[in-house]
Amino acid sequence: MRNGKVKREGMRLERSTIHMSKILHMLFSQLKDALEANLDHQGSKERGTFLRKLPQAQSLAVVHLWLQKTWFSMAWMVQKLQMICHTKLELLWLDGGTMQMYPFSAAKSPFYQPMLEAIVSAGLGFKGPSYHDLCKPLLKHIAEDIHEYLNDLKREWSIRGCSIIADRQKGDGEGSIISFLVNCPRGTMFLKSVDTSTERADLLAIFDQVIREVGPKNIVQFITDIDPRYKATVKILEERYGTFVWSPCAAHCIDLMLENFADPRYFPKIDETLGKARKITRFVYNRAWALSLMRTEFTNGRDLCRPSISRFATHFLSLQCIVKFEKELRQMVTSNKWVKSTYAKGSVGKDVTSIIWKDVDFWAQCKHVVKVTEPLLRVLRLVDSNENPSMGYLFDAMEKAKESIRARMMHKACLYGPYVRVIDARMEKQLHSPLHAAGCFFNPGIYFSPSFKMQSYAFRGLMKTIASLVPDGEVQDKIFLQLEEYKKSTGDFGLPIAIRQRQKLNPVAWWDNFGNGTLELQSLAVRVLSQCCSATGCERNWDLFKYLHSTKLSRLERSRLQDIIFVRYNLKLRERNLHKLKDTIDPISLDNINVLDEWVSEQPSLLYRDDLNWENVDAPFAEPTSDDEELVALDDEEDAPMTAHSWSAADDLYCPQPDQDPYLYVTQDSEP
C-alpha cells in the first residue's frame, strides 16, 4: 500500500518536472526571439552566436546546469524582455488616434494588471479578441455580469429606499445632457443619459419615465441641482405620486457658498488673495526645474494644488496647501539654488519671491480665508463621501460650520457677519429640505445630544417628511404614536445599551438593533437615513455622452454605444464601491486639468520655452498620508488675530447697506 502511494507521488513529481521544463523551454524560446530582434549594437554578434546555442531544455537538471555554467545574466534578459513589452504597450496607447481613446490613466484601472497577467499565462501564440468578439459576445458576457450585480442593488431599493440623481452638463442654451443614476447604501447604479437640448424634449415626461422605471414606492428623494425648471418638474411629480420629495444637491449648494466668498464684488480681499496664490502655483507648475526643486527638496513630493469635486472647492483646498507649506516655500525662495537661478531674476520670479518672502499681508489673508472656508470644506467632504450616507448629519453639520466660523472670528459680528449671511441665504433659499431635518431627528447621536438645540425645527421637518413619504393614513397614525417612545426614550429606546450606543453606532445600525418594537417608525427612519445628500458621487465623461447623442451616429452604432456606456459606467461605479480606491493625484496630469486649470495654466507670454521639458518632471513620489487627507486646521494659539487693515473690526456691529448685504444679493442671483 505504501509502495503504491510512493509510486503515485513519484509519477506526479515527474509530470510536474516535465511540465516545468516545457514552460522554461517556451520562455527561453521567447527570450531568444526577442533578444535576437532587439539586441544592442555593441556585442550583438557575440551574443547572437551565444543565443543560437541555447539548450533545448528537457529536464530541470539540464536547465539548472546550463544557468550555472553560462556567463549570461538571466535578470538582464528578463529586464530586456520587459522593456520590449512595455514599448509594445506604449505603441498600443499611441495608436488610438486620439488621447481620448487610450488615456494614460487607463493604467490605473484595477483591470490593467490582471489583463496583462492573463495574457502572459495564456502563453506563446495567444491571439487577442477580434473586433467582432469585442463588440458582441465579450461585451454581452460582461453586460450579463454587470446586470447580475445591479439586480442585487435593485433588491435593496424596496428595503431601504433609493435616491434618483439627475446629474447634468449645461449646454450653451436651455438644453443639457442629463445622466440619471440611482443610489442606495449598497452602491450607485447608472440608469441612462438623455439629451434635453432638442425642442421636443419634455422634462416632465423624461423624469416621469425614470420614476416609473425605478418604481415610485422605492424612491425616497429625487436630487437635482437648483435650476428652477428642474425643481418645478420634480415638485409636480412629487404631488402626483406622493412617495418621495425633491432635494437639492448639497455639494452644489455648498460650492455656490464658496463661489460667493470668492466674488470680487463683495469679497475683494479674498479674490486678491486667491489671485496671488494662483500666481505662485502657475509659476511653479510651468517650470520643470522649479517644480522638481519644490518636490524633491522642500515638500517631500507633495503638491500645492488639491483637486476637488468642484472649481471653488479646489480654490480653497489649494489655498490650504499653500498655507500648510508656508515654511517650505519661504525656505525655497531663499535657498542658494533659487537665488542663483535665472527664474528668480526674471520679473515674474521676483514677484513670486516677493509674495512668498515679503508680503506679510498675503499670509495673514491666506490664514483668514482658510479659517473661514475650512468648516464648509469639511461639510463638503462629508456629503461627498461614498463610505456612509450623510443624510443624518448634514443639517447639524451646517449649523456647526456656522458656529465654527463665529468662533474663529472671535465672535465679532463685523468679521463673521458677511459669511454667515451668505450661508443663511443659500440654506434658506436652496439647501433647505425637510428630509435633511428628518435625518437629523432620526440620528440619536445628534438629537439627544445636550448641545443640540434645534429639536423643534427638526421635528417640523419630520412632519413634512411623513406627509410626503407615507401616503397611507393608518401608517401615519402608527408612526405618530411610536414617535413618543423615541422622543421619551421608552421601550427598547430606553435600554441602557441603546443609550450608550447612540454615539457609537451608525444611525441605520442603531435603528436596526433597537427599533424592532416600532416597525413602522423603524422602516421610515432607515429609509431616510440610508440616503445620500449630493450628486457628486457620479463618474462623469461628458465627451462620451455628447458623442452618444450626436446626430452623426447610425441607430445601430448608437445602440451599441449605449450598451458600452452602460457597462463601462456601472463597472467603474461597482469597482469604486467595492474597493474605495484613492489614487495619488498629479496636478500636471491631463486627467486633472479641468479642475486645476486656473492653478497650473499660464499665459504663453509668461512661459520659459527652455524649461518645458516634461520628461524631467516626475509624478509625486510621496505616498498620501493622514496629514494630506485631513484639511488644514489652524490652531488659535499659533495664529495671530486678524488685523484691521484687511477686515475692519472697529466694533462688534454688522449693519451693511442694502446693496452690500450678502443675504440680498445671494437670494437675487438666479441659476443660469
N, C-alpha and C positions, 0 to 999 in steps of 0.2 A: 504493500500500500504506500509506504513511504518512498520506495524507489519510483513508483509511478508519479507521485507528486513532484519529486525532484526532476524527473524526465520532462514533465509538462512545463515546469518553471524554466528548464534549460531551453526548451523549444521556444518559449515566449521570449526569452532573452535573445536568442538567436534571431528571431524575427525582428525584434526591436533594433538589433545591431545592423541588420541588413537595411532596414528602413532608414536608419540614421545615415548610413553610408550613402544611400541614394540621395538623401537630402543634401549632404555635403558635396556629392558629386555634381548635383544640379547647381549648387552655389558656386563651386569652382568654375563651372562652365559659364555662368552668368558673369562672374568676375573677369574671366578670360576675355570674353567678347567685349565687355565694357572697357576694359583696360587697353585692349589692342586698338580700340577706336579712339581712345581719349588720353593716351599716354603723353607725358610732356615730351618736348623735342629732345631735351638733354637725356641721354642714356636710353632713348626709346628702342634703339636697335638691340642693345644688350638685353633689355627687359623683354622685348618681343621674342627673342630667342629662348629666353628662360620660360616664358609663358607657354610656349609650344611644347615644353617638356613636362607640363603639369601631369601628375599621375592620374590614371583612371581609377579612382578610389573604389575598392571592392570591400574593404573592411575598415573598421575604426583603427585597427593597429597600423595599417598602411598609412592612413591619413595622419595619425599621430606621429609616426616616424618621419613622414615627409615634412611636417611642420617643424620638427626638431632640427632637421638637417639643413633646411633652407635658410638663406640669409634674408629672404624677403619678409617684410612685416605684414602680417595679416591685418593689423589695425590700419595700416596705410591703404590697403586695398578696400577695406570697408569704408574708410573715410572718402576715398575717391569715388566709390560707387554711390555713396550718399550724396555727394556733391552733384554727380550726374543726375540722380533722381530729382534733386531739388531744382536743378536747371530745367529739367523737363516740365516740372510743375509750374515754374515761373513762365515758361513758354505758353502753357495752357492758360494761365491767368491773362497774359498779354494778348492772346489770340481771341479774346472775347469780343473784340471790335470796339467796345466802349468800356469805360471804367465801371459803369453801372452793371454790366453783365457779370463780371467776375471781380467784385470788390475785394481788396486785400483783407478786409475784416472777416471774410469767409473762413480764414484760417483760425479764427477764434471760435468757430462753430463747434459744439460738442460732438458733432458727427464727423469732423475733419480727420482726426487721428484714427478713429475706428475704421473709417473708409480706407485709409492707407494700410492699416494692418490687415484688413480683409483682402485687399488686393495682393499683398505680399504672401499671405497664407495660401492664396489660390495657386501660387507657383508660376513657373515659366509657361508661357503660352496662353495665359489668361487674356481673354478679349473682353473689352468693355461693352456695356449695353449699347445697342444701336439707337438711332434717333427714334425709330418706331417703338422700341422697348421702353425708352424713357417717357414717351408721350402717352402710351396706352397701358400695357399690362403692369409696369412697375408703378406708375402713377396711381393706377387703380388699387394696387396692393397696399400702398402707403395710405391712400384715402380710406380704405376699409379699416386700417389700424387706427387712424385718427377718429373715424366715426364711432368706433367702439369706445374710445376714451371719452368722446363727447357725450355718448349715451350715459356714461357714469355721472357726468356733470348734470345732465338733464334730470336724472332721478333725484338729485339733491334739491332741485328747484321746488318741488312740491312740499318738501320738508322744512327747509329754512328760507325759502323765497329766493328771489334773484333781482338784480338791477339791470335794466336796459340802459346802455350807454350810447348816446349819439355823438360820435366824435367827428368833427367836420373840419375841412380845409376851406377857408373862404376863397371864393373866386373874385374876379375883377368886378363883377356885377352883383346881382342879388343871389345868384346861384352858388352852389358849392357841392363838393363831394362829401357824402356822409358815410362813415363806417359805423355799422351797428354791431355792438358787442353785448354779450350777456355775462354778468359777473355774479358769482356765488362764492361761498367760503372755500369750495374745492378748487376754484380757478376761474379763469376768464375764457369765454368762447367767442370767436369771431363768427358773426352771422352772415353778413353780406355788406356790400357797398352800393350806394345809389348816387347817381348824378342828378342833382336838382337844378342844373343850370338851364335846362330846356323850359320852354314856355308851358309845356304840358305837365310839368312836374307839379303834383298836388301833395303838399306836405301832409295834409290830413290823411289822405289815402295811403301814403307811404308809411307813416307812423302806425296807422291802424293795422296795416298788413303785418308789420313787425310784431305788434302786440298780439295779434291772433296767432301768429306763428309760435311765439313763446308760450302763450296761454295767459289770459288776464288774471286768473286766480294765482298764478305763480309769481306775478310781478309785485314788488313792493314799492319801487320807485323808478321813474324814468328820468335819467340825468342828461341834461343838455347844457350848453353854455347859456349866457344870459340874454341872448338875442330875443327881443320881444315876440317875433313871429314864432319861434320855436316854443317859447313858454306858453303862448296863447293856444297853439295847436295841441300841446300836451294837456293843457287845462280842459279843453273841450273833451278829449278822450278820457280824462280823469273823471269828469262828470258822467260820461256815457257808461263806463264800466264800474266805477265805484270800488275798485280794489287796489289802487295804487295812487301815488302822489308824484307831482313834479318836484325835482330837486335840482339846484344849480350845481355846477362843477365847483367844488370848494377850492381846488387848486387854481382854477382860472380866476375866481374872485380874489383870492389872496395875492395873485400876481398883479391884478389890477390895483390893489392897495400899494404894492411896491412900485408900480408904474406911476401912481400919483406922487409917491415920495420922491421920485426922480424927475418930476415935471419941473422944468426950469422956470415956468411962470410963477410957481408958488413955493418951490423949494430950490432957489438958485444956488445956495451953498452946496447942497447935495449934488446937484448937476455938475458944479465946478469940481467937486472932489472926485466924482466918477471920471470926469474928463482927464484930470491929472493922472489918475490911476491907469486909465487906458493908455495914456501916453507912455507910461513905464512899460507896460506889457507889450505894446506894439513894438517898442524899440528892442526889447529883449528877444521877442519871438520872431523878429525878422532879421536877426543877425546870428548866424550859426555859432560864431565864436563867443558872443555874449551869452547865448543860451547854454552852451556847453560849460562855460565858466560858472554860471549860476548853479547849474545842476550838479556838477562834479565837485565843486569846492565849497559851496555855501549852503545849499538847500537839501543836500543828500538825495538828489534825484527827484525831488518833489517840485511841483509846479505852482505858479502864481495864479493860474486860471482853474476854476472849478465849474465844469459844465453842469447845468441843472436842467429841470424839466421845462423851463421857460426862460425867456430872454432876461427879464428883470431879476428873477431869482439868480441867474448866472452873474448878473452885475454885482449883486451884493455878496454872493458867496466868494467871488473873485476878490472883492474888496477885503473880505475877511482874511483871505490867504495873504494878501499884501501886508495887512496888519500883523499877522502871525509871523511873517518873515521880515519885519522891520529891522531887527538887529542884523540879520544876514545881509539884507540889501545895503544897509549902511556900511557894513564891512566890505562888501563887494566894490562899491564905488570909491572906497578909499584904499583899496589894495593896490600894490605896485603894478600888477598886470593891467588893471583897469586904467590907472592913471597914465601909464606909458602907451596905452593903445591909441590907435587913430580915432576910434569911436568916441572916446572921452573928449577929444579935442574938436570934434565937429559941433555945429550949432545945436543939433538935436541932442547929442550926447551931453553937452553942457547943461541943457535944460533939464534932462532926466537926472543928472547928477545933482543939480540944484534942488530939484523937488525932493529927492531922497535924502540929501545930506543937510540942506539949509532950510527947507520950508517947514518950520515948526508948526505953522497953522495947518498944513496939509495933514500931518499925522494926528493932530488934535481933532480935525474934522473927520478923518477916517474913523477914529475910535468913537466919535459921537454917532456917526452913521451906523457903525456896527452895533452899538448899544441899542439903537432904535429898531433896527431891522432884524437882529438875531432872534428875538422872540417869535416874530412872524415866520422866519425861515424854519424854526423848529416845528411850528404848526404845519407848514407846507410839507416838511419831511414826514410828519405823522400821517397826513392824508394821502401822501404819495406812496407810502409803504404798502407792499403787497403781502406782507407777512401776516398781519392780523387786521380784521375790519376795524375802522376807526370811527364808526357811527356813534359809539358810546362815549367818545372822548372829545369830539370836535367842539361842541358848544362850550364846555368847560375850558378847553384849551385856548379858545379865542378870548375868553374872559381873563384867563391867567396871563395871556400875552399882553393885554392892555394894562393889567396891573403891574406887570414886569416893566413895561415902558415907563409907567408913572414912577416906579421905584428908582429906575436907572436915571431918570431926570430929576431925582431928588424931590419928587412930589411937588414940583413947581409947575403950576398950570401954564405959565408962559412958555415953558420948554416942552412939556408933553402934549399941550392942548391941540396944536395943529395935527399931530399924528393920530391921536385918539379920535379926533373928529373925522378924519379920513376913514378910519376903521369902522366907526359907528355908522357912517353913511353907507359904506359898502355892505355892512352886515344888515342894516335895516332894509335897504332897497333891493339887495341882490342875494346875499348869502343866507339870509334868514329862511329857515324851513322848519315846520313843526316836527318833522322827522328827526332833526338834529336835537331838538329839545326832548323828544320822547326817548331818544337814545341815551341822553344824559339821565333822565328819570330812571331808566331801567338798569343803569350802571350802579350797582350798590356801593362800589368803592368811592364814587363821587357823590351820589345822592345822600348817603348817610354820613358824609364827612362833616365834621364840625365847622370847617372853613367854608363850606358851600352854603351860600345864602340865596340861591335862586330857585328854591323848591317850587314856589308858586308859579313862576314863569315856566319851569319845566313841566309842571302838571297841566298848564293850559295847552302847551304844545302836545302833550299826550292826548288830551281830549279831542283835539283836531285830528290827530293821527288815527285814533279809534274810529272816528266818524268816517274817515277816508278809506281805511283798510279793512274794516269789518262791516259789511253791508247787512248782516243778519242781526235783527234787533234783539233776539233772545241771547245770542252770543255776547252782544254788547252789555246786556244786563248782568250776565255772569261775570264778565270781566270787571265791571264796576264793583260788584260785591267782593271779588277776590282782591281788588286793589287795596282794600282796608287791611288785609292780612300783611301785605307787603309794606305798606306805609307804617303800620304799627309794630312790625316785626313779631307777628304771632305765628303759631303753627310751625311748620318747618323753617320759615324765615327767621324765627326767634331762637333756633337751636344755637348753642354756644359755638359749635363748629361752623355754622353758617355765618355767624357774625365775624368769627376770626378770619374766614376765607373771603370776606368782601374785598379786601385789598390785595389778596394773594392770587385768587383765581381769575382767569379770563371771564368777563361778564357772561358770555354764552355758556361756558362750562359751569359757572355758578348757577345759572338758571336750569341747566340740565340736571344738576345734582339736587337742588333744593326747591325747585318749582313744581314737583310732581303732585303736590296737593292742590294746585291751582292750574289745571291743564290748559284752560283757555287763555289765561294770562301768560302762562309759560310759553305757549305757542306764539303769541303776539310778541313777547319780549325777544324770543330767539330770532324771529323773522326780522325784527327791527335791528337788533344788534349785529346781525350777520351781514349787513350791507356795507358797501364801500361809500366813500364820500366824493370821489372825483373820477375823472376820465383819464387821468394821466398814466394809468397802468397799461394803456393801449400801445401796441407796437405800430409805428407808422411808416408807410412807404408810399407817399402821395404820388410820386412819379409813376409807380406801377399802377395805381388806381386811375390816374389820368389816362394812361395808355389803354387800360381796360375799357374805359368809357369813350375812347376816341371813335370817330366815325370811319377810320381807316381800316378797321378790322372786319373781316367777314363774320357771319354768325357762328360758323364752326370754330374759327380761331378764338372768338370771344368766349364761347362756351368752354373751350379747353383752358383758356387763360383764367377763367373764373374758378375752375377746379384747382388749378395750380396755386392761385392766390389763397383759396380757402384752405388747402392743405398746408401751404407754407406758413400762413398767418397762425393757424392753430397749432402747428408744430412748434413754432417759436414760443407761443404762449404756454404750451404744455411744458417745454423744457425749462422755461423761466420759473414756472410754478413748482416744478419738481425739484429743481436744483438751486434756485435763487442765486444764480451766478452773478458775481461782480467782477468786472474787468478793470485793470489798470487803464486809466484814461490818458491819452496822449493829446495835448492841446493842439499840436501841429498836424494831427491826423485829419484826412479828408472826411472821416466819419463824424467828426465833431464840429465841422466848420460852420454849420448852421447856427448853433447856439453860442459859439465863441467868435463869430465873425468880427464883432466890434472890438474884441480884446486882442486879436492876433493879426488882423488885416491892417495893412498900412498903405498910404498913398504911394504910387510908383515913384514920385519925385523924391521921396524920403528914403528909398531903398539903396543899400550899398550893393552894387552889382557884383563886386568881387567877393562878397561874403554871403552868397545864397547857395552854398554847397550843402544840399540836404543830406548827402551821403555821410557827412561827418557829424550829423546830429542824431544821436541815439534816442530811442524812446525812454521814458522814465524808467530807471532801473531799481528804484526803491519800492519794495512791496508796500501796499496800503497798510496803515496801522490804525489803531483805535483813535489816535490823535487826528488822523486825516478824516476819519468818518465823523467824528464829533464836530459840531460847529464851534467856532471860536467863542469862548466865554471870557469876558474881561472882568477881572476882579476889581471891586471898587477901591480896594486898598492900593492897587498898583496904578490906577489911573487918576490923573489929576482931574478935578471937576472942570466942566466946560466953562470956558471964559466967555465974557460978554461980548467980545469983539466979533464973534461969529453968530451967536444966538443971544439976543438980548434977554437978560434975566434981571432987569431993574426992579421988577415987582412980581408978585405972585398972582397976577390977574391975566386972564386971556379973554380979551374983548375985541375980536377982529372986526374990521369993516365988512359990510355985507358983500362987497365984491372980492374980499380976500378970505372969506370964510370957507375952509375946505369942505365943510358939510354941504354947502350950497353948490359949489362948482362940481363936486363929485356927483351929486344927485342930478345935476343938469346935463352931465355928459351922457350921451347915448351910445350904445354899442353900434358900430357901423355895420 
